[in-house]
Amino acid sequence: MAECRAELKLEVMDAAAKFTDNPDLRSVLVTSVLNLEKLDIDLYRGKHHWVPRTQRLFGGQIVGQALVAAAKSVTDHFHAHSLHCYFVRAGDPKVPVLYQVERTRDGRSFCVRSVKAIQHGQPILICQASFHMLQPSPLEHQFTMPTVPPPETLLTVEELIQNYLSDPKVADNTKQGLNKILADEVPIEIKPVNPPDFHSRVVMEPKQLFWVRARGHIGEEDMKLHCCVAAYVSDYSFLPTALLPYPKYRVKFIASLDHAMWFHSTFRTDQWMLYECESSWAGGSRGLVQGRLWRQDGVLAVSCAQEGVLRVKSVARSNL
């Protein structure tokens, strides 16, 4: 596993370095992270390319791979419009994941697929995905995209961390945590609109905004693939939005319970998109978050929702 993560880190770093010079360089999200091996009709195998520090599989990759498997069973005329997933068991990073697709319904306008992600003979995720043949409609409305600085004026997470690490006021334990984040190379690029303050624990609203895009080139020819990449992106730093008002508590355990997405319009995940995240409720050791992915031109492309387990403990007063 360590060798696998090291290889992915080098691949991601190489892609990031060459992207501006070679627009044809394929994103590792396409070539590796969301690439499935076909074993039989409607049966696929996926490997892991990034394991979080929790040592459980990254939920976004499992959702994204499940949608890849489902999309392979529908014709090019149908595009994903929604998915609903339940995480039923923690993923084991030591073994691959099998994806078993059931063709639940094929209609003239809609197709429905059921996907089970399986390890050790048991499902770790159950996904229902629905596909729609695009149809014109006079009924159109959406929320208004928040007004934020453009991505070109903001720093990436890696650049922000490097700035914090150069500050002598940062505590040693904070530096250790930041260095661990830098070591966890992921195949997406993030630019926070309101970067967190690592110097102090400040109560914040349960809201966050950040620009996000896939590293490398994907292209505009395959909308199904962009939906799968968006599924991967949507789970990154999503549930922690519910923790922002509680700086006096440290996370003991955090895990996604379910994840839902609705795809509204065409988009490209290898171009900057604004991810608007907010948590409307927390209680009973659970938290609920909603998200919206906006294109730069103000079009609402994707809506998301997730509930997860949040178990915390008080931070020692001397650490505040």
N, C-alpha and C positions, 0 to 999 in steps of 0.2 A: 504493500500500500504506500509506503514511503517513497518507493521508486516511482510509482504511478503519479503521485502528487508532484514529485520533483519534475517529471517529464512534462506534466501539464503546465507547471509554473514556467518552465523554459519556453514552451510553445506559446503561452499567453503573452509573455514578455516580448518574445520575438514578433508576435503579431502586432502588439501595440507599437513597437519600434518601427515596423515597416509599413504600417497602414497608410500613413500620409504619402509615402513614396510609391506604393503599389496598391491601387484601389481594387485590383482583382484578387488580392489575398483573401482566401476564404476564412471566415470566422471559425474558431475552434468549437463554437457552439454548434456549427453545422457539421464539421468534419469529425468531431469526437464526442462532445458532451451529449448531443441529442441524436447521435447516430445509433441505430439499432441493427442487430444481426437477425436476419430472418431465419427461423428454425423450421417453420412449417406454415401452412395457411393460417393467418390470424394468430400466429405465435411468434414472439420476438424475445430477444435477450439484450439487455442493456448493461453497460458497465458504469462504474463510478469514476468521476474525474475530479471531484473536490469533496472532501469530507470536513464539515465544520468541526470546531473544537469540542462540540458536544459528543463527537464520535458516533453520531447517528447520521444517516444519509440526509442530504439536503432535500427538503420537501419539494422545492421548485424543480429540481432535476427529475424527480419521480413523476410529478404532474406533467412536466414537459414531455418526458418520454412516453407517458401514457397517452397523451394527445397525439404524439407522432404515430404510435401504433394504431390508434383509432382512425387517424386521417388516411392511413395507407389502405383502409378498407372501403373508402368512398371514392366516387369519380371526381374528376377535376372540376365539374360543374358545382359541386357542393363545397361550402366553406364553413368552418367552425363558427357558431354564433354563441355557444355557451358550454360550460362544463361545470360539474359539481362533483367534488371529491371528498372522501372521508379517509383520514389517516387512521388506520386501525391497529397497526403495530409499528414499533420502531424498526427502521431499516438496518440491516447488518452490512457494514462496509466491507466485510471480508468476502462476500459472495456476490455474483451478479444477480440481477432482477429479471424474472420472466414476466412478460406482458401477454396476457391471454385476452383476445378480443372476441366479444359476442355481438353479432350483427342483429341487434334487437328489432329494428324496423327500417325498412326502405320505402319511403313514400315519394310522391312526385315533387314535393317542395322541401320536405325535411327527412333526414336520416338520423337514427339514434344508435349509438354504440355504447356497450358496456365493456369496461376494461378492468381486469384484475392484475395488480402488480404483486407477484408472488415470490417469496423466499422461504426456504425450508418447508415447502409444501403448504404454506399458509399465506393468505393475502396480507400485504402490508398497506395497500391502498386500494380503494374501490372508486372507480371513476365512471360517471355517466357523461357522455359528450354528445351534443346535438349539432348537426350540420344543416345548412340552409342554402337553397338555391337563390341567389341574389334576385330581388324583385324591386321595381320602382314603387314609390309610394308618395302621395302628397302630404303625408303626416311626418313632419320632421321638426324636432326641437332638441335642445340640449342645454346644460348649464353653461355658464361663461367661465372660460379658463382663467385661473388666477393671474394677476399681473406680477411678474417676477423678472429679475435680471436675466438676460439671455445667457446660455451656457458658455459662450465665448469669454464672458467677463468673470467667470467663477473658477475656483480651484478644484481639482479632483480630490477625492478622499486621501489618496497617497500624498499629494502635495500638501494638504492640510496637516497630515500627521507629521511629515518631515518638518514643517514649520514649528509644530508644537514640540517636537523632540529637540529642536535647537534652542528652546527656551530653558534657561537654567532653573526656573522656578517650578518646573514640572517634577513631581515626586517620582522616586525610583519605581514604585509599584505601578504608577501610571505609565511610565516609559516602557515597562515590561509588557503591559497590556497592549500598548500602541504598536510595539515591535511585533507582537503576535499577530495583530491585524495586518501589518505590512507583509508578514510571511504567508498569509492566507490569500494568495493570488486567485482571483476569480475572473472568469471571462467576460465580465461586464465592467463598464466604466461609469463612475458615479460622481456627480458634482452637487453637493448639498447647497440649497439656497440659503438656509440659516444654519451654518456649521455649529456643532456642539462645542461647548466650552469645557475643555478637559481640566482646567485649573480649579473649578469649583463645581459642587453639585447644586444645580439651580432647578427649581420647580418650573416646568414648562407645560404649555398646553399639550394635550395629546394629539398634536398635529405635526407633520413634517412634509417638506417639499424638497425634491431633488431631481436633477436631470439625470437621465440614465440612457445608455445605449450599449449594444453589443460591441465587443472589441472585434475588429476585422470586418470584412465585407460579406454581406449576404445577398444583396441585390433585391430587385422588386418583382422578380418573375414568379415567386412562389409565396402567395399569401398564407397558405397553410403553414408553411415553415415559420413565418413571422409570428403567427399565433402561438406556435409551440415555444418559440424563443420568449415571447411575452409571458407565457406561463412560467418559464424559468425565472424571468426577471421579477415577476409580481410577488414572489415569495421572499425576496431578499430584503431584509430589514423591515418587513411589513408588521409582524406581530409586536416587535419592540416599541412601536408607536404608543401602545397602551401603557408602557412603563414610564414615559416621559414625565408625568406629574409626580413621580415617586422616587426622587433621588436619595431618600433616606433608607431605601430598601435595596438589597442585593438579590439578584436572581438565584434561586436554588434549582429551579427546574422550569423550562419553557418548552412547549411543544405545540405544534399545530394539530387541531382536531379535524377541521374541515376547511375547504377552500373552494370558492366559486368565482367564475369569471364570465363576463358577457362581452362579446366582440361586436363593436358597433360600426366601424368604418375601416377602410384599408389604411395601412401604416407600414413603416419600415423600422424595425428594431435596431438596425445598424445606423440610424440617424437619431439625434437627440430627441428624447421624449420626456415630458415633465410628469413625474410620479407624485401625485397628491394623496397623502395618507392621513387618515384621522381615525380616532377611536371614540365611538359614541357611548361606550359603556364598558365597565369592568366591575366584577363582583364574583363571589363564590369561587375564587381561585381561577376565574376565567376572564378573558378579555375579548372584545369584538372590535375588529378594525375594518374600515372600508377604504378603497383606493380607486383613483382614476388616473389613467394614462392618457396624456394629451399630446397630440402632435404639435409641432412648433407653430403651425398656422392657426392654432386655436380649436382644432377639431377634436372632439372627445372620441378616442379610439377604443378604449377598453375600460370597463368597470370591474372591480374586484371586491370580494368580502372574505373574511376569514375569522374563525373563532379558535382560541387556543387556551391551553393550560398555562397559568402564571402562578408559580409558587415562589414566595420571596421570604427573606429574613431581614431583620433590621441591621443596618450598618453601624459598627461601633462608633460612638461619638467622637473618638479621637481621629477617626478617618474622615470626618465630615469637613 
